[in-house]
């Protein structure tokens, strides 16, 4: 169904779509009762899209560049990559200056996407600081399950 062999993948009555942000945008457009999460106004939508692209192309990418070598290869922390990640979080802080949400004063798809990246980085920083990264699977076994609500397991 998904030529990339990744998740998430959506099959909506034969319409196949992959990539979480594209799926979220489609679902709000297709089934949303209002456009508050993903505005129809071109300027407002462009700002939400910019924040979504920032999330996947900058914030999450820099998180992955920093964290994945530590978590999956046992590499030491890279100070330059950490600096780039901190810079990306600084950009997010700028987006939030003077407003409650990343793309304005109402929650949008961008905030939901960004919240996933921010919370993943937050949880990951806990692991980096408190457990040995050798072997990397220690990041997943008891710790991830202990953080998950029982109904999600």
N, CA, C and O atoms as a GROMACS GRO file, in nm:
protein
  612
    1UNK      N    1   0.082  -0.119   0.000
    1UNK     CA    2   0.000   0.000   0.000
    1UNK      C    3   0.087   0.126   0.000
    1UNK      O    4   0.055   0.223  -0.068
    2UNK      N    5   0.195   0.126   0.074
    2UNK     CA    6   0.285   0.241   0.081
    2UNK      C    7   0.419   0.201   0.021
    2UNK      O    8   0.490   0.119   0.078
    3UNK      N    9   0.456   0.258  -0.094
    3UNK     CA   10   0.582   0.220  -0.157
    3UNK      C   11   0.705   0.252  -0.071
    3UNK      O   12   0.811   0.193  -0.092
    4UNK      N   13   0.691   0.343   0.024
    4UNK     CA   14   0.802   0.375   0.113
    4UNK      C   15   0.812   0.277   0.230
    4UNK      O   16   0.912   0.276   0.303
    5UNK      N   17   0.710   0.194   0.247
    5UNK     CA   18   0.706   0.096   0.356
    5UNK      C   19   0.723   0.162   0.492
    5UNK      O   20   0.798   0.115   0.576
    6UNK      N   21   0.651   0.272   0.512
    6UNK     CA   22   0.658   0.345   0.637
    6UNK      C   23   0.518   0.367   0.692
    6UNK      O   24   0.418   0.348   0.622
    7UNK      N   25   0.512   0.407   0.815
    7UNK     CA   26   0.387   0.448   0.876
    7UNK      C   27   0.402   0.593   0.916
    7UNK      O   28   0.514   0.636   0.945
    8UNK      N   29   0.297   0.670   0.919
    8UNK     CA   30   0.160   0.627   0.895
    8UNK      C   31   0.126   0.622   0.746
    8UNK      O   32   0.187   0.688   0.663
    9UNK      N   33   0.026   0.542   0.718
    9UNK     CA   34  -0.033   0.532   0.586
    9UNK      C   35  -0.183   0.536   0.604
    9UNK      O   36  -0.238   0.465   0.688
   10UNK      N   37  -0.250   0.618   0.526
   10UNK     CA   38  -0.395   0.630   0.531
   10UNK      C   39  -0.454   0.570   0.405
   10UNK      O   40  -0.407   0.597   0.294
   11UNK      N   41  -0.557   0.488   0.422
   11UNK     CA   42  -0.636   0.438   0.310
   11UNK      C   43  -0.778   0.487   0.334
   11UNK      O   44  -0.851   0.431   0.416
   12UNK      N   45  -0.818   0.591   0.264
   12UNK     CA   46  -0.951   0.649   0.278
   12UNK      C   47  -1.032   0.612   0.155
   12UNK      O   48  -1.035   0.686   0.056
   13UNK      N   49  -1.098   0.498   0.162
   13UNK     CA   50  -1.179   0.448   0.051
   13UNK      C   51  -1.100   0.441  -0.079
   13UNK      O   52  -1.148   0.483  -0.184
   14UNK      N   53  -0.979   0.387  -0.070
   14UNK     CA   54  -0.896   0.370  -0.188
   14UNK      C   55  -0.798   0.482  -0.215
   14UNK      O   56  -0.709   0.468  -0.298
   15UNK      N   57  -0.814   0.594  -0.148
   15UNK     CA   58  -0.720   0.704  -0.160
   15UNK      C   59  -0.608   0.679  -0.059
   15UNK      O   60  -0.631   0.684   0.062
   16UNK      N   61  -0.489   0.652  -0.108
   16UNK     CA   62  -0.374   0.620  -0.023
   16UNK      C   63  -0.290   0.746  -0.005
   16UNK      O   64  -0.255   0.814  -0.102
   17UNK      N   65  -0.257   0.775   0.120
   17UNK     CA   66  -0.176   0.892   0.151
   17UNK      C   67  -0.080   0.856   0.264
   17UNK      O   68  -0.116   0.785   0.358
   18UNK      N   69   0.042   0.905   0.253
   18UNK     CA   70   0.142   0.881   0.357
   18UNK      C   71   0.195   1.015   0.407
   18UNK      O   72   0.170   1.119   0.347
   19UNK      N   73   0.269   1.012   0.517
   19UNK     CA   74   0.331   1.127   0.584
   19UNK      C   75   0.228   1.192   0.675
   19UNK      O   76   0.124   1.240   0.630
   20UNK      N   77   0.259   1.193   0.802
   20UNK     CA   78   0.163   1.234   0.905
   20UNK      C   79   0.107   1.375   0.883
   20UNK      O   80  -0.012   1.397   0.904
   21UNK      N   81   0.188   1.468   0.842
   21UNK     CA   82   0.140   1.605   0.825
   21UNK      C   83   0.046   1.615   0.705
   21UNK      O   84  -0.054   1.687   0.710
   22UNK      N   85   0.077   1.545   0.597
   22UNK     CA   86  -0.012   1.542   0.481
   22UNK      C   87  -0.144   1.474   0.516
   22UNK      O   88  -0.251   1.519   0.475
   23UNK      N   89  -0.137   1.366   0.593
   23UNK     CA   90  -0.258   1.296   0.635
   23UNK      C   91  -0.345   1.388   0.721
   23UNK      O   92  -0.466   1.397   0.700
   24UNK      N   93  -0.284   1.455   0.818
   24UNK     CA   94  -0.360   1.545   0.905
   24UNK      C   95  -0.427   1.656   0.824
   24UNK      O   96  -0.544   1.687   0.846
   25UNK      N   97  -0.353   1.716   0.731
   25UNK     CA   98  -0.409   1.822   0.647
   25UNK      C   99  -0.527   1.770   0.566
   25UNK      O  100  -0.631   1.835   0.558
   26UNK      N  101  -0.510   1.655   0.505
   26UNK     CA  102  -0.617   1.596   0.425
   26UNK      C  103  -0.740   1.567   0.510
   26UNK      O  104  -0.852   1.601   0.471
   27UNK      N  105  -0.721   1.506   0.627
   27UNK     CA  106  -0.835   1.470   0.711
   27UNK      C  107  -0.913   1.593   0.756
   27UNK      O  108  -1.036   1.589   0.759
   28UNK      N  109  -0.844   1.700   0.790
   28UNK     CA  110  -0.914   1.823   0.829
   28UNK      C  111  -0.989   1.881   0.709
   28UNK      O  112  -1.104   1.923   0.724
   29UNK      N  113  -0.926   1.884   0.592
   29UNK     CA  114  -0.994   1.934   0.473
   29UNK      C  115  -1.115   1.848   0.436
   29UNK      O  116  -1.221   1.900   0.403
   30UNK      N  117  -1.097   1.719   0.442
   30UNK     CA  118  -1.201   1.626   0.397
   30UNK      C  119  -1.316   1.613   0.496
   30UNK      O  120  -1.432   1.607   0.456
   31UNK      N  121  -1.286   1.609   0.626
   31UNK     CA  122  -1.388   1.573   0.724
   31UNK      C  123  -1.408   1.677   0.834
   31UNK      O  124  -1.499   1.662   0.916
   32UNK      N  125  -1.327   1.780   0.838
   32UNK     CA  126  -1.338   1.880   0.944
   32UNK      C  127  -1.468   1.958   0.938
   32UNK      O  128  -1.518   1.989   0.830
   33UNK      N  129  -1.521   1.989   1.055
   33UNK     CA  130  -1.646   2.066   1.064
   33UNK      C  131  -1.621   2.216   1.044
   33UNK      O  132  -1.711   2.291   1.008
   34UNK      N  133  -1.497   2.258   1.068
   34UNK     CA  134  -1.460   2.398   1.047
   34UNK      C  135  -1.317   2.401   0.994
   34UNK      O  136  -1.251   2.298   0.981
   35UNK      N  137  -1.271   2.520   0.965
   35UNK     CA  138  -1.134   2.531   0.915
   35UNK      C  139  -1.040   2.586   1.022
   35UNK      O  140  -0.933   2.637   0.990
   36UNK      N  141  -1.078   2.575   1.149
   36UNK     CA  142  -0.995   2.634   1.254
   36UNK      C  143  -0.858   2.567   1.267
   36UNK      O  144  -0.760   2.635   1.295
   37UNK      N  145  -0.850   2.437   1.247
   37UNK     CA  146  -0.721   2.369   1.256
   37UNK      C  147  -0.633   2.391   1.134
   37UNK      O  148  -0.511   2.389   1.142
   38UNK      N  149  -0.697   2.413   1.020
   38UNK     CA  150  -0.624   2.431   0.895
   38UNK      C  151  -0.702   2.532   0.810
   38UNK      O  152  -0.783   2.493   0.727
   39UNK      N  153  -0.676   2.661   0.833
   39UNK     CA  154  -0.759   2.767   0.774
   39UNK      C  155  -0.765   2.763   0.621
   39UNK      O  156  -0.669   2.723   0.554
   40UNK      N  157  -0.878   2.805   0.569
   40UNK     CA  158  -0.894   2.814   0.424
   40UNK      C  159  -0.835   2.945   0.370
   40UNK      O  160  -0.793   2.951   0.254
   41UNK      N  161  -0.831   3.049   0.452
   41UNK     CA  162  -0.771   3.176   0.411
   41UNK      C  163  -0.626   3.151   0.368
   41UNK      O  164  -0.548   3.095   0.445
   42UNK      N  165  -0.589   3.191   0.245
   42UNK     CA  166  -0.456   3.158   0.192
   42UNK      C  167  -0.339   3.205   0.279
   42UNK      O  168  -0.241   3.132   0.293
   43UNK      N  169  -0.347   3.323   0.336
   43UNK     CA  170  -0.237   3.372   0.418
   43UNK      C  171  -0.226   3.296   0.550
   43UNK      O  172  -0.116   3.262   0.595
   44UNK      N  173  -0.340   3.270   0.612
   44UNK     CA  174  -0.339   3.194   0.738
   44UNK      C  175  -0.291   3.051   0.713
   44UNK      O  176  -0.213   2.997   0.791
   45UNK      N  177  -0.339   2.992   0.605
   45UNK     CA  178  -0.298   2.855   0.573
   45UNK      C  179  -0.149   2.850   0.541
   45UNK      O  180  -0.079   2.757   0.582
   46UNK      N  181  -0.101   2.948   0.468
   46UNK     CA  182   0.042   2.951   0.434
   46UNK      C  183   0.128   2.956   0.561
   46UNK      O  184   0.234   2.894   0.566
   47UNK      N  185   0.083   3.029   0.661
   47UNK     CA  186   0.157   3.036   0.786
   47UNK      C  187   0.155   2.900   0.858
   47UNK      O  188   0.257   2.857   0.912
   48UNK      N  189   0.040   2.834   0.858
   48UNK     CA  190   0.032   2.699   0.917
   48UNK      C  191   0.123   2.605   0.839
   48UNK      O  192   0.197   2.527   0.899
   49UNK      N  193   0.117   2.611   0.707
   49UNK     CA  194   0.204   2.525   0.625
   49UNK      C  195   0.351   2.553   0.654
   49UNK      O  196   0.431   2.459   0.666
   50UNK      N  197   0.388   2.680   0.667
   50UNK     CA  198   0.527   2.714   0.696
   50UNK      C  199   0.571   2.649   0.826
   50UNK      O  200   0.681   2.596   0.835
   51UNK      N  201   0.484   2.654   0.928
   51UNK     CA  202   0.519   2.594   1.058
   51UNK      C  203   0.526   2.442   1.046
   51UNK      O  204   0.611   2.379   1.110
   52UNK      N  205   0.438   2.382   0.968
   52UNK     CA  206   0.445   2.237   0.945
   52UNK      C  207   0.576   2.200   0.876
   52UNK      O  208   0.641   2.103   0.914
   53UNK      N  209   0.615   2.276   0.775
   53UNK     CA  210   0.740   2.249   0.704
   53UNK      C  211   0.860   2.274   0.794
   53UNK      O  212   0.959   2.201   0.789
   54UNK      N  213   0.852   2.378   0.878
   54UNK     CA  214   0.957   2.403   0.976
   54UNK      C  215   0.971   2.283   1.069
   54UNK      O  216   1.082   2.240   1.100
   55UNK      N  217   0.859   2.230   1.112
   55UNK     CA  218   0.864   2.116   1.204
   55UNK      C  219   0.939   1.998   1.142
   55UNK      O  220   1.032   1.946   1.202
   56UNK      N  221   0.899   1.956   1.023
   56UNK     CA  222   0.962   1.837   0.963
   56UNK      C  223   1.099   1.868   0.904
   56UNK      O  224   1.189   1.784   0.911
   57UNK      N  225   1.116   1.986   0.846
   57UNK     CA  226   1.240   2.015   0.775
   57UNK      C  227   1.350   2.076   0.859
   57UNK      O  228   1.468   2.070   0.821
   58UNK      N  229   1.315   2.135   0.972
   58UNK     CA  230   1.416   2.199   1.056
   58UNK      C  231   1.417   2.139   1.196
   58UNK      O  232   1.516   2.078   1.236
   59UNK      N  233   1.308   2.155   1.270
   59UNK     CA  234   1.309   2.113   1.410
   59UNK      C  235   1.327   1.963   1.425
   59UNK      O  236   1.418   1.918   1.494
   60UNK      N  237   1.241   1.885   1.360
   60UNK     CA  238   1.254   1.740   1.373
   60UNK      C  239   1.385   1.690   1.310
   60UNK      O  240   1.449   1.601   1.364
   61UNK      N  241   1.423   1.748   1.198
   61UNK     CA  242   1.547   1.705   1.132
   61UNK      C  243   1.667   1.728   1.222
   61UNK      O  244   1.755   1.642   1.232
   62UNK      N  245   1.671   1.843   1.286
   62UNK     CA  246   1.785   1.870   1.375
   62UNK      C  247   1.781   1.782   1.500
   62UNK      O  248   1.885   1.741   1.551
   63UNK      N  249   1.660   1.754   1.548
   63UNK     CA  250   1.648   1.659   1.659
   63UNK      C  251   1.704   1.523   1.617
   63UNK      O  252   1.784   1.463   1.688
   64UNK      N  253   1.661   1.476   1.501
   64UNK     CA  254   1.707   1.345   1.452
   64UNK      C  255   1.858   1.344   1.428
   64UNK      O  256   1.926   1.248   1.462
   65UNK      N  257   1.910   1.451   1.370
   65UNK     CA  258   2.054   1.458   1.345
   65UNK      C  259   2.134   1.449   1.475
   65UNK      O  260   2.241   1.387   1.479
   66UNK      N  261   2.082   1.510   1.580
   66UNK     CA  262   2.152   1.507   1.708
   66UNK      C  263   2.129   1.376   1.782
   66UNK      O  264   2.224   1.312   1.830
   67UNK      N  265   2.004   1.336   1.792
   67UNK     CA  266   1.967   1.227   1.882
   67UNK      C  267   1.990   1.088   1.823
   67UNK      O  268   2.037   0.999   1.895
   68UNK      N  269   1.958   1.066   1.698
   68UNK     CA  270   1.965   0.930   1.642
   68UNK      C  271   2.103   0.867   1.651
   68UNK      O  272   2.112   0.749   1.687
   69UNK      N  273   2.212   0.939   1.621
   69UNK     CA  274   2.343   0.874   1.637
   69UNK      C  275   2.371   0.832   1.782
   69UNK      O  276   2.436   0.730   1.805
   70UNK      N  277   2.324   0.910   1.876
   70UNK     CA  278   2.343   0.875   2.017
   70UNK      C  279   2.260   0.752   2.052
   70UNK      O  280   2.309   0.656   2.111
   71UNK      N  281   2.133   0.756   2.013
   71UNK     CA  282   2.040   0.650   2.051
   71UNK      C  283   2.065   0.519   1.978
   71UNK      O  284   2.056   0.412   2.038
   72UNK      N  285   2.096   0.526   1.850
   72UNK     CA  286   2.101   0.405   1.770
   72UNK      C  287   2.241   0.355   1.738
   72UNK      O  288   2.259   0.241   1.696
   73UNK      N  289   2.342   0.440   1.758
   73UNK     CA  290   2.478   0.398   1.727
   73UNK      C  291   2.573   0.412   1.846
   73UNK      O  292   2.692   0.380   1.837
   74UNK      N  293   2.520   0.462   1.958
   74UNK     CA  294   2.604   0.479   2.075
   74UNK      C  295   2.709   0.587   2.060
   74UNK      O  296   2.809   0.587   2.132
   75UNK      N  297   2.686   0.679   1.967
   75UNK     CA  298   2.782   0.787   1.943
   75UNK      C  299   2.780   0.886   2.059
   75UNK      O  300   2.679   0.899   2.128
   76UNK      N  301   2.890   0.955   2.080
   76UNK     CA  302   2.889   1.061   2.182
   76UNK      C  303   2.806   1.180   2.134
   76UNK      O  304   2.787   1.198   2.013
   77UNK      N  305   2.759   1.259   2.227
   77UNK     CA  306   2.685   1.379   2.191
   77UNK      C  307   2.774   1.470   2.108
   77UNK      O  308   2.892   1.488   2.137
   78UNK      N  309   2.715   1.529   2.004
   78UNK     CA  310   2.788   1.619   1.914
   78UNK      C  311   2.747   1.762   1.949
   78UNK      O  312   2.633   1.802   1.928
   79UNK      N  313   2.840   1.839   2.003
   79UNK     CA  314   2.811   1.974   2.049
   79UNK      C  315   2.760   2.064   1.937
   79UNK      O  316   2.673   2.148   1.961
   80UNK      N  317   2.812   2.048   1.817
   80UNK     CA  318   2.768   2.132   1.705
   80UNK      C  319   2.624   2.098   1.666
   80UNK      O  320   2.545   2.188   1.637
   81UNK      N  321   2.590   1.970   1.665
   81UNK     CA  322   2.452   1.931   1.634
   81UNK      C  323   2.356   1.978   1.743
   81UNK      O  324   2.244   2.019   1.715
   82UNK      N  325   2.401   1.971   1.868
   82UNK     CA  326   2.318   2.022   1.977
   82UNK      C  327   2.295   2.172   1.961
   82UNK      O  328   2.185   2.220   1.986
   83UNK      N  329   2.396   2.244   1.922
   83UNK     CA  330   2.384   2.388   1.899
   83UNK      C  331   2.280   2.416   1.790
   83UNK      O  332   2.200   2.508   1.803
   84UNK      N  333   2.282   2.337   1.682
   84UNK     CA  334   2.184   2.353   1.574
   84UNK      C  335   2.042   2.322   1.622
   84UNK      O  336   1.946   2.390   1.585
   85UNK      N  337   2.029   2.218   1.707
   85UNK     CA  338   1.898   2.185   1.763
   85UNK      C  339   1.849   2.298   1.853
   85UNK      O  340   1.733   2.338   1.845
   86UNK      N  341   1.936   2.350   1.937
   86UNK     CA  342   1.898   2.462   2.023
   86UNK      C  343   1.859   2.584   1.941
   86UNK      O  344   1.768   2.658   1.979
   87UNK      N  345   1.927   2.606   1.829
   87UNK     CA  346   1.891   2.716   1.740
   87UNK      C  347   1.749   2.696   1.687
   87UNK      O  348   1.671   2.792   1.681
   88UNK      N  349   1.716   2.573   1.648
   88UNK     CA  350   1.581   2.545   1.597
   88UNK      C  351   1.476   2.570   1.704
   88UNK      O  352   1.369   2.624   1.675
   89UNK      N  353   1.505   2.531   1.829
   89UNK     CA  354   1.411   2.560   1.937
   89UNK      C  355   1.399   2.711   1.958
   89UNK      O  356   1.293   2.760   1.995
   90UNK      N  357   1.507   2.784   1.934
   90UNK     CA  358   1.501   2.930   1.940
   90UNK      C  359   1.409   2.988   1.834
   90UNK      O  360   1.336   3.084   1.860
   91UNK      N  361   1.410   2.929   1.714
   91UNK     CA  362   1.318   2.973   1.609
   91UNK      C  363   1.174   2.951   1.655
   91UNK      O  364   1.088   3.038   1.637
   92UNK      N  365   1.147   2.834   1.714
   92UNK     CA  366   1.012   2.806   1.763
   92UNK      C  367   0.973   2.909   1.869
   92UNK      O  368   0.860   2.958   1.869
   93UNK      N  369   1.064   2.940   1.959
   93UNK     CA  370   1.036   3.043   2.060
   93UNK      C  371   0.997   3.175   1.994
   93UNK      O  372   0.907   3.244   2.041
   94UNK      N  373   1.065   3.210   1.885
   94UNK     CA  374   1.032   3.334   1.812
   94UNK      C  375   0.890   3.327   1.755
   94UNK      O  376   0.816   3.425   1.759
   95UNK      N  377   0.854   3.210   1.701
   95UNK     CA  378   0.719   3.194   1.647
   95UNK      C  379   0.614   3.218   1.755
   95UNK      O  380   0.506   3.270   1.728
   96UNK      N  381   0.646   3.179   1.877
   96UNK     CA  382   0.550   3.187   1.987
   96UNK      C  383   0.548   3.323   2.057
   96UNK      O  384   0.460   3.348   2.139
   97UNK      N  385   0.642   3.410   2.025
   97UNK     CA  386   0.645   3.541   2.090
   97UNK      C  387   0.517   3.618   2.061
   97UNK      O  388   0.478   3.637   1.946
   98UNK      N  389   0.452   3.662   2.168
   98UNK     CA  390   0.334   3.746   2.156
   98UNK      C  391   0.208   3.674   2.115
   98UNK      O  392   0.106   3.738   2.090
   99UNK      N  393   0.212   3.543   2.108
   99UNK     CA  394   0.092   3.467   2.074
   99UNK      C  395   0.096   3.332   2.143
   99UNK      O  396   0.202   3.283   2.182
  100UNK      N  397  -0.020   3.274   2.156
  100UNK     CA  398  -0.031   3.148   2.230
  100UNK      C  399   0.011   3.027   2.149
  100UNK      O  400   0.056   2.927   2.205
  101UNK      N  401  -0.004   3.034   2.018
  101UNK     CA  402   0.021   2.918   1.932
  101UNK      C  403   0.121   2.954   1.823
  101UNK      O  404   0.148   3.072   1.800
  102UNK      N  405   0.175   2.856   1.756
  102UNK     CA  406   0.284   2.878   1.660
  102UNK      C  407   0.242   2.958   1.538
  102UNK      O  408   0.325   3.029   1.480
  103UNK      N  409   0.116   2.949   1.497
  103UNK     CA  410   0.071   3.018   1.376
  103UNK      C  411  -0.037   3.122   1.406
  103UNK      O  412  -0.111   3.162   1.316
  104UNK      N  413  -0.048   3.164   1.529
  104UNK     CA  414  -0.148   3.265   1.564
  104UNK      C  415  -0.204   3.242   1.702
  104UNK      O  416  -0.139   3.185   1.790
  105UNK      N  417  -0.327   3.287   1.721
  105UNK     CA  418  -0.389   3.279   1.852
  105UNK      C  419  -0.486   3.163   1.867
  105UNK      O  420  -0.559   3.154   1.966
  106UNK      N  421  -0.487   3.073   1.769
  106UNK     CA  422  -0.569   2.953   1.778
  106UNK      C  423  -0.482   2.832   1.746
  106UNK      O  424  -0.389   2.840   1.665
  107UNK      N  425  -0.512   2.722   1.810
  107UNK     CA  426  -0.438   2.599   1.781
  107UNK      C  427  -0.465   2.556   1.637
  107UNK      O  428  -0.577   2.566   1.588
  108UNK      N  429  -0.360   2.507   1.572
  108UNK     CA  430  -0.372   2.458   1.434
  108UNK      C  431  -0.301   2.323   1.423
  108UNK      O  432  -0.243   2.274   1.519
  109UNK      N  433  -0.307   2.266   1.304
  109UNK     CA  434  -0.233   2.142   1.279
  109UNK      C  435  -0.085   2.159   1.308
  109UNK      O  436  -0.019   2.065   1.351
  110UNK      N  437  -0.033   2.277   1.284
  110UNK     CA  438   0.110   2.301   1.310
  110UNK      C  439   0.143   2.278   1.457
  110UNK      O  440   0.246   2.219   1.489
  111UNK      N  441   0.057   2.323   1.546
  111UNK     CA  442   0.082   2.306   1.689
  111UNK      C  443   0.078   2.159   1.730
  111UNK      O  444   0.157   2.115   1.813
  112UNK      N  445  -0.012   2.085   1.671
  112UNK     CA  446  -0.021   1.942   1.702
  112UNK      C  447   0.106   1.872   1.656
  112UNK      O  448   0.163   1.791   1.730
  113UNK      N  449   0.150   1.902   1.536
  113UNK     CA  450   0.272   1.842   1.484
  113UNK      C  451   0.394   1.884   1.566
  113UNK      O  452   0.476   1.800   1.602
  114UNK      N  453   0.405   2.011   1.594
  114UNK     CA  454   0.517   2.061   1.674
  114UNK      C  455   0.517   2.001   1.814
  114UNK      O  456   0.624   1.973   1.869
  115UNK      N  457   0.399   1.982   1.872
  115UNK     CA  458   0.391   1.924   2.006
  115UNK      C  459   0.450   1.784   2.009
  115UNK      O  460   0.513   1.746   2.108
  116UNK      N  461   0.430   1.709   1.903
  116UNK     CA  462   0.487   1.574   1.896
  116UNK      C  463   0.640   1.582   1.894
  116UNK      O  464   0.706   1.509   1.968
  117UNK      N  465   0.695   1.669   1.812
  117UNK     CA  466   0.841   1.683   1.805
  117UNK      C  467   0.898   1.732   1.937
  117UNK      O  468   0.997   1.678   1.986
  118UNK      N  469   0.836   1.834   1.995
  118UNK     CA  470   0.886   1.890   2.120
  118UNK      C  471   0.880   1.787   2.232
  118UNK      O  472   0.976   1.773   2.308
  119UNK      N  473   0.769   1.715   2.243
  119UNK     CA  474   0.758   1.616   2.350
  119UNK      C  475   0.854   1.499   2.328
  119UNK      O  476   0.907   1.444   2.424
  120UNK      N  477   0.876   1.461   2.203
  120UNK     CA  478   0.973   1.356   2.173
  120UNK      C  479   1.113   1.400   2.213
  120UNK      O  480   1.188   1.323   2.273
  121UNK      N  481   1.149   1.523   2.181
  121UNK     CA  482   1.280   1.575   2.219
  121UNK      C  483   1.292   1.584   2.370
  121UNK      O  484   1.398   1.556   2.426
  122UNK      N  485   1.184   1.623   2.436
  122UNK     CA  486   1.187   1.635   2.582
  122UNK      C  487   1.210   1.499   2.647
  122UNK      O  488   1.295   1.485   2.735
  123UNK      N  489   1.134   1.400   2.605
  123UNK     CA  490   1.151   1.265   2.660
  123UNK      C  491   1.289   1.211   2.625
  123UNK      O  492   1.354   1.149   2.709
  124UNK      N  493   1.334   1.235   2.505
  124UNK     CA  494   1.465   1.185   2.462
  124UNK      C  495   1.578   1.249   2.542
  124UNK      O  496   1.677   1.182   2.572
  125UNK      N  497   1.564   1.376   2.575
  125UNK     CA  498   1.670   1.441   2.653
  125UNK      C  499   1.680   1.379   2.791
  125UNK      O  500   1.787   1.374   2.850
  126UNK      N  501   1.568   1.333   2.843
  126UNK     CA  502   1.569   1.262   2.972
  126UNK      C  503   1.653   1.136   2.959
  126UNK      O  504   1.735   1.106   3.046
  127UNK      N  505   1.633   1.062   2.852
  127UNK     CA  506   1.709   0.938   2.834
  127UNK      C  507   1.857   0.965   2.812
  127UNK      O  508   1.942   0.894   2.867
  128UNK      N  509   1.887   1.064   2.735
  128UNK     CA  510   2.028   1.095   2.708
  128UNK      C  511   2.099   1.129   2.838
  128UNK      O  512   2.214   1.090   2.858
  129UNK      N  513   2.032   1.202   2.924
  129UNK     CA  514   2.097   1.249   3.046
  129UNK      C  515   2.102   1.144   3.157
  129UNK      O  516   2.186   1.154   3.246
  130UNK      N  517   2.016   1.042   3.152
  130UNK     CA  518   2.004   0.956   3.270
  130UNK      C  519   2.034   0.809   3.250
  130UNK      O  520   2.047   0.737   3.348
  131UNK      N  521   2.046   0.762   3.128
  131UNK     CA  522   2.078   0.620   3.112
  131UNK      C  523   2.194   0.601   3.016
  131UNK      O  524   2.219   0.685   2.930
  132UNK      N  525   2.262   0.492   3.034
  132UNK     CA  526   2.370   0.457   2.942
  132UNK      C  527   2.309   0.425   2.807
  132UNK      O  528   2.205   0.360   2.799
  133UNK      N  529   2.373   0.469   2.703
  133UNK     CA  530   2.322   0.444   2.569
  133UNK      C  531   2.382   0.320   2.507
  133UNK      O  532   2.374   0.302   2.385
  134UNK      N  533   2.443   0.236   2.587
  134UNK     CA  534   2.501   0.113   2.535
  134UNK      C  535   2.441  -0.003   2.612
  134UNK      O  536   2.470  -0.018   2.730
  135UNK      N  537   2.360  -0.085   2.552
  135UNK     CA  538   2.314  -0.084   2.414
  135UNK      C  539   2.194   0.009   2.393
  135UNK      O  540   2.122   0.040   2.488
  136UNK      N  541   2.173   0.053   2.269
  136UNK     CA  542   2.066   0.148   2.241
  136UNK      C  543   1.925   0.098   2.274
  136UNK      O  544   1.838   0.179   2.304
  137UNK      N  545   1.901  -0.031   2.269
  137UNK     CA  546   1.764  -0.078   2.294
  137UNK      C  547   1.717  -0.046   2.436
  137UNK      O  548   1.598  -0.055   2.464
  138UNK      N  549   1.808  -0.009   2.525
  138UNK     CA  550   1.767   0.031   2.659
  138UNK      C  551   1.674   0.152   2.655
  138UNK      O  552   1.598   0.176   2.748
  139UNK      N  553   1.681   0.227   2.546
  139UNK     CA  554   1.592   0.343   2.533
  139UNK      C  555   1.446   0.302   2.520
  139UNK      O  556   1.357   0.380   2.550
  140UNK      N  557   1.422   0.182   2.475
  140UNK     CA  558   1.286   0.145   2.439
  140UNK      C  559   1.220   0.051   2.536
  140UNK      O  560   1.105   0.074   2.574
  141UNK      N  561   1.286  -0.052   2.576
  141UNK     CA  562   1.219  -0.159   2.649
  141UNK      C  563   1.142  -0.111   2.771
  141UNK      O  564   1.025  -0.077   2.754
  142UNK      N  565   1.196  -0.106   2.889
  142UNK     CA  566   1.108  -0.074   3.001
  142UNK      C  567   1.066   0.072   3.007
  142UNK      O  568   0.958   0.103   3.058
  143UNK      N  569   1.149   0.161   2.956
  143UNK     CA  570   1.122   0.303   2.975
  143UNK      C  571   1.005   0.354   2.891
  143UNK      O  572   0.918   0.424   2.944
  144UNK      N  573   1.002   0.321   2.766
  144UNK     CA  574   0.893   0.367   2.680
  144UNK      C  575   0.760   0.312   2.730
  144UNK      O  576   0.662   0.386   2.739
  145UNK      N  577   0.757   0.184   2.764
  145UNK     CA  578   0.632   0.125   2.813
  145UNK      C  579   0.587   0.186   2.944
  145UNK      O  580   0.467   0.202   2.966
  146UNK      N  581   0.680   0.221   3.030
  146UNK     CA  582   0.641   0.280   3.158
  146UNK      C  583   0.582   0.420   3.140
  146UNK      O  584   0.507   0.467   3.226
  147UNK      N  585   0.616   0.487   3.031
  147UNK     CA  586   0.562   0.620   3.005
  147UNK      C  587   0.430   0.619   2.931
  147UNK      O  588   0.361   0.720   2.927
  148UNK      N  589   0.394   0.506   2.872
  148UNK     CA  590   0.273   0.497   2.791
  148UNK      C  591   0.152   0.469   2.878
  148UNK      O  592   0.158   0.384   2.967
  149UNK      N  593   0.042   0.539   2.853
  149UNK     CA  594  -0.081   0.504   2.925
  149UNK      C  595  -0.118   0.359   2.894
  149UNK      O  596  -0.102   0.314   2.780
  150UNK      N  597  -0.167   0.285   2.993
  150UNK     CA  598  -0.196   0.142   2.972
  150UNK      C  599  -0.288   0.114   2.855
  150UNK      O  600  -0.274   0.011   2.789
  151UNK      N  601  -0.383   0.203   2.827
  151UNK     CA  602  -0.478   0.178   2.717
  151UNK      C  603  -0.412   0.187   2.580
  151UNK      O  604  -0.473   0.147   2.481
  152UNK      N  605  -0.290   0.239   2.572
  152UNK     CA  606  -0.221   0.249   2.443
  152UNK      C  607  -0.131   0.130   2.416
  152UNK      O  608  -0.082   0.116   2.304
  153UNK      N  609  -0.109   0.045   2.514
  153UNK     CA  610  -0.016  -0.068   2.497
  153UNK      C  611  -0.082  -0.184   2.426
  153UNK      O  612  -0.019  -0.287   2.404
   0.00000   0.00000   0.00000
